[in-house]
Amino acid sequence: MKRQARRPVRYTLLLARSGGGSRAVSLPGWAVALLLVLLTLWTGANLYLWQRSRETRALETRLQALSQEARRLSLALEAERAKNGALTEEAKRTQKELEALRKAIEELRRRAGLSPLNALPVRYQEGGKGGGAAEDLALWGEVRAEVLDLRNQLREVVPALERTLEVERSLPRGLPLRGHEGVTSFFGVRKNPFGPGYEFHDGLDFAAPYGAPVYATGSGVVARVGWMGAYGLAVLLDHAEGYQSLYGHLSRLVVRPGQRVEKGQVLGYVGSTGRSTGPHLHFSVYRHGTPVDPRPYLDPLWASR
């Protein structure tokens, strides 16, 4: 007696619209498993981006603390001058170092995209009565020690900020087109546009006219460029933290393999090469070689729609 072959497991999704009809979509078991894996990866990507933003906020808090310390020392300078009537040589050197620290903190905040802080709001004025030279030297010796400590703390912040900014610039975060944000096909399982059945779509399709410029969404290195099968003429960029971004169906390319590109640099122009039904841009994001939904990596206002 022959054993009957097991039929593959399938799942049926019922899609209902308020005030309208319903539609049933039948998916094989492997497709459901794939969707669950992709959902897990998407959740992991969002958690990673949240962690990066938390590190940036920690750096901002550190810079604010340094600014407040510089302000406190500035007020101490003014109070001592009001008391003694003139700044000692030690106080003048401290004043110059505080001004240098203020400029350094302002530059760091500018590079981090943070709002400026007024670390030294005090204008030094004449007034007050003189004090003893020994007392002046002791006081300004203490203040100078605090300034040196503040400078050492600032030196610790700079490398951390540099690393954070470099990683932020290298992540594929932003829109690959300007003025053309309509999506014709989203990430995930979709109806096959070339025939019956369903297929997995590993990115977003942006509607755009033929020849529209395509921009890098993050700085990186060109890993591949040229004909890439179904993607037609395409560019693949390597970014930080194991990320890659792909720009497909281009009509013309303007970068070469191994080239370093910056965020916002033109990579090529929209076309309809490869497996395409008309001019558009296919945009994919990969994390350690696995495709993830690009929407969380786009402009925050766009992704929230």
N, C-alpha and C positions, 0 to 999 in steps of 0.2 A: 504494500500500500504506500503510494507516494505521499510524502509530506507536503502539504500546501505551503508555498512561500509566504513569508510574513509581508504584509503590505506596509509601506513606509508610513510613519506617523505624520499626520497633518493636523494643523490647528486652524480654526476658523475664527476670524475677527469680525464682529458685527459693528459697523459704523452707522450711527444714527444721528440725524440732524434734527434740531428742534423745529417743529412745524413742517418737516419734510419727511421724505422716505428714508429707508435704511439700505445699506449695501453690505454684503458679506464678502470678505476677502479671505481666501484660503491660502495658508502658508505652510510649507514643509517644516518638519521639526528642526532641520539645520538652520533655517532662516530665523526661527524664533530664538534659537541658541545664539546665533550671530548678533541679533538685536540686543540680547541681554549682555553679551560681551561688550558691544559698542556703547551701551548705556553705562556700563561700569567704567569704561575708558573715559567717557565724557564727564562722568562724575569726578574721576581722578584728575582730569585736566582742570576742572573748575576749582578743586581743592588746592591744586598747585598754584593757580593764579591768585587765589585768596591768600596763600602763604607768602607769595612774592609781595603782594600789596601790604601785608602786615609788616614785612621787613622794611619796606619803604616808610611806613608810618613810624616805625621804631627809630629810623634814622632822622626823621623830621623831629621827633620828640627830643633826641639827643642834641640836634642843632638848636632847638629852642632853649634847652637847658644851658648850652654854651653862651647863647645870646644873653640870657638873663644874668649869668655870672659876669659877663663883660659889662653889662649895665650896672650891676652892683659895685664893681670895682671903679667904674666911672663916677658913680655917686660918691664913693669914698674919696676919690681924688678931689672932687669939687668941695666936699665938706672940709677936707684938710686945708685946701687953699683958702677957703673962707675964714678958717681959724688962724692960719699963719700969715695970710696976706700975700704970699708969693710961693711959687712952686720951687722946691729944691731941685738940684740937678738929677737926683735919683727919681723924683716925681716926674720930671720932664721925660726921662727915658721910659718910665712906665706908661706915661701918656701916649708916647709914640707907639709903643708895643700894643697898647689897647686899640689904637686906631688901625694898626695893621691887622689885628685879630678881627676887628669889625669888618674890614674889607674882605678878609678871607671867608668869614661866615656868610656874608652877603653873596659872594661868588658861588659858594657851595649851594646855597639855597636857590640861586638862579639856575645853576646847572641841573639841580634836582627838580626844577619846575615848581618850586614852592614860593609863596608870597614873601616879600621882603619884610624883615624885622628891623626896627630901629634899636640897635644894640647900645648905642652911645648917644642918648638924646640931650646930654647936658652940655651947655656952653660955659666954659670956664670964665669967671669974672674976678676982678680984683676986689679985695675987701678983707676984713678981719684983722686980727693982731698976730704979730709974730710969735713963734714958739722957739724952743730950744733946739739947737742943731742935733744934739744926741737923740732927742725924741724923734726928730724928723727922720734921721737915718734908720732908727729902729722901726718906725712905722713903715717907711717905704721899702725897707728890706722885707718885711712881711708881705706887703702888697705885691712886690716884685716876685716873690716866691709863688704867690697865688697865680700871677699872670703866667709864669713859666709852666705851672701845672695845667692851666687852661690851654696853653699852646700845645702841650703834650697830648691832652685829650683830643684836641682838634686834629692832630696828626694821626691819631688812631681812627678818627671818623673818615678821613679822606680816602684811604684805600677801600674801606667798606662801601662808601658811596660810589667810588669809581667802578667797583665790581657790580654793584646793583644797577647802575646806569647802563653799563655795557651789556648786561644780560637783558635789561628792559629793551634796549635798542635792537637786540638780536632776536627777540621773540617775534614770531609772525603775527603781530597784532595790528589790525587796521584794514582798510578797504583796498582791494587791488585796482579799483577803478574810481574815477572821479566824475560825478554827475550821472553815473549809470549804475543804479543800485537795485534794479528790479531783478529778482531771482525767479527763474523759470523752472528750476528743478532743485529740490533740497537733498540733503544728505540722508541716506537710508534706503530702504527698499522702495522701489518705484515701479510703475508700469513700464514695460519695455517700449521705448519710442520707435523701435525698428521692427517690431513684430509682436506676437502674442506672449502672454506670461509676464512675469515680474523679474526684476534684476536689482542687484545692489549698486547704488550710486555712491561713490566714495568722496563726494565733494559737493560744491554748489555751482550751479550754472547761472551766470549773470548775463542778462540780455544787454547787448551793447552793439553799436554800429561797427561795420567793418572799418578797421584802421584806428579805432580808439586806442590810446596808449594804455599799457598795463604796467602797474607800479609794484615794486617789491614792498611787501607788508612788514618787513623787518630786515635789518642788515644781516649779511651772511656771505657765503661763498657759493658760486655756481657749481653744483655737483654734476649736473647733466644739462645739455642743451642740444636741441635738434629734434629729429623725428622719434616719437615715443609711442608707436603703435596706435591704439585707439585715441590717444590724446593728440595725435598729429604733431605739428611743430609745438614744442613745449620747453619750459625752463623749470628745473628742479633746483631749489636753493637749500643749502645746509645752514641751520641756525644753531643757537646755543641750546643747551639742555636736551639734546637729542631730537630737536624739532626739525622738520623739513616742510617746505611749501612748494606746490606745483601749480603752474599756470599753463593751461592747455588750449589747443585749437587755435594757435596764433597764426597770423599771416606772415609775420616777419619778426626776426630775432635781432637784438642789438647787444647781446652779451656773449661771452665766450667761456668755455669750461675753465674752472679755477679762478675766475675773476672775482674780486671782492666787490660787493655792491652794498650800498647804503639804503636805509629805509626811505622809501619814496622815489628811488631811482627807477627810470624806465627800463623794462626788461624786453619789451617787444610790443606788438600791436595785435589787436583782436582780429580773428579770422574765422575760418570754418574748415580747418584741416582735420584729418583723421575721421573718427566716427562722430559726425556732426550733421545736424539737420539744417543749420544756418549759422550766421555769424553770432558768436557768443564767447564768453570766457568760462572755462572750467577751472575752478580753484579748489585745491585740496590742501589739507594740513595733516601731517603725519607726526606721530610721537613714537620714537624708537621703531620706525618702520610700519606702524599700524595706523590706518586712517582714523581720524577723529572728526567730529562735527565741527566745521570751521566757524559756526555762528558765535560761540563764546569768544573767539579771537578777533572778531570784527570790531568796528567802532561801537563803543558801549551804547550809544543812543540807537544805533541800527539794531544791535543784537537784542535790545529790550523790546523791540516792536513785536 
